[in-house]
């Protein structure tokens, strides 16, 4: 399959750069989105979910809270402040994030949009746990 | 003329000061490398973010409907200045340079008859500004507790600014920090973040605006701009910490050298007065013997 570049950047550092990516599935706000080579230029947001990076030899999975995605000239840039490798997510860590999110849901003056994001977050994390 | 004993004490005390400054220099040098690395690592994120926003704002056709964070509130009455300084001293002109730059700006604004609000980040900036501009300081934030600079601290400041903007407490926002050029020179900077200034305006590049947006442009912009503010502040904090260590290293290097010079000078003076005392004693003995 054709390959393209991927860079995942967090504010602290450049998290991951790869040039042999074949397909990336990202949790965009309006639904999961698969990206292949020669996708048209794109700017979008992420909601809590799993990023699935597929290259010839390996498949990488990351959990993200939020982020911005730009695809241009066969380079996919993902800017995110919260990203974890799924392999390094143990149960305690997941539980902690779920708990924080549930606390957030209990607040009274929560906006619909925030509630939606938090619901998503809990759902995704619970699915990680069950795997 | 100080006595021999005084001189000896003085030399010892200068030497021990020298030891301290030397140690501080070493520590600063070690920290500098890390801070510099962090600053360099953090650059791609803020650059990328800026690029995306530029691409987006190039596509905004109607300034009326554009988010206020991008185009401003339409008024020019209240200026908010965020002054980022360090929490520790003994770093040469680092803090004073930022303060000087900021004060110039404050004066300009007050001359124009506009009102001024200040947020200080870092205790040194607060200490230097509170006497003259105490009434204008609306917030004083310090991250003494956090060991490393992290994004969450920056986001805290960013969210505070956005909240105040949405409450229409100010119309313009400028941040002051030191940009790290190299170990010897750090350049105090004033960067306007609200409304967003287009740095590459003169380049006049035709940006490709054939992007697919999901959701639509306005929503992306209104989501992205607040993030950009935190990112810019984070960048400023990273630059600042590298500058602080660089500045401290140079200052402490100078101090160590000065202490060395002082020790040399004092040692010569000490030896001279010791020799003078010996000569004086000899003359006394000889003239005593001659008179017999």
Contacts between the chains, C-beta under 8 A, distances in Angstrom:
chain1	res1	chain2	res2	distance
A	7	B	44	7.8
A	9	B	44	5.2
A	9	B	45	4.8
A	9	B	48	6.1
A	10	B	45	6.8
A	10	B	151	7.8
A	11	B	42	6.0
A	11	B	45	5.0
A	11	B	46	7.8
A	11	B	151	4.3
A	11	B	154	7.7
A	11	B	231	6.5
A	11	B	234	5.4
A	12	B	38	7.0
A	12	B	41	6.4
A	12	B	42	6.4
A	12	B	150	7.3
A	12	B	151	6.6
A	13	B	38	7.9
A	13	B	41	4.1
A	13	B	42	7.3
A	14	B	41	6.4
A	14	B	44	5.5
A	28	B	214	6.1
A	29	B	214	7.2
A	29	B	215	6.2
A	30	B	214	5.7
A	30	B	215	6.4
A	33	B	214	7.8
A	40	B	210	7.5
A	40	B	212	5.4
A	41	B	208	6.7
A	41	B	210	5.9
A	41	B	211	4.6
A	41	B	212	6.5
A	42	B	211	6.3
A	42	B	212	4.7
A	42	B	213	7.7
A	42	B	214	7.1
A	43	B	52	6.2
A	43	B	55	7.3
A	43	B	56	6.8
A	43	B	211	5.2
A	43	B	212	7.6
A	43	B	213	5.6
A	43	B	214	7.8
A	43	B	220	6.1
A	44	B	213	7.2
A	44	B	214	4.5
A	44	B	215	7.8
A	44	B	220	7.5
A	45	B	214	8.0
A	45	B	215	7.5
A	45	B	220	6.7
A	45	B	223	6.2
A	68	B	49	7.4
A	68	B	52	6.4
A	68	B	224	6.4
A	68	B	227	7.5
A	70	B	48	7.4
A	70	B	51	7.9
A	70	B	52	5.4
A	72	B	208	7.7
A	72	B	211	7.9
A	77	B	48	5.7
A	79	B	45	6.1
A	79	B	48	5.8
A	79	B	49	6.2
A	79	B	52	7.8
A	81	B	151	5.4
A	81	B	155	7.7
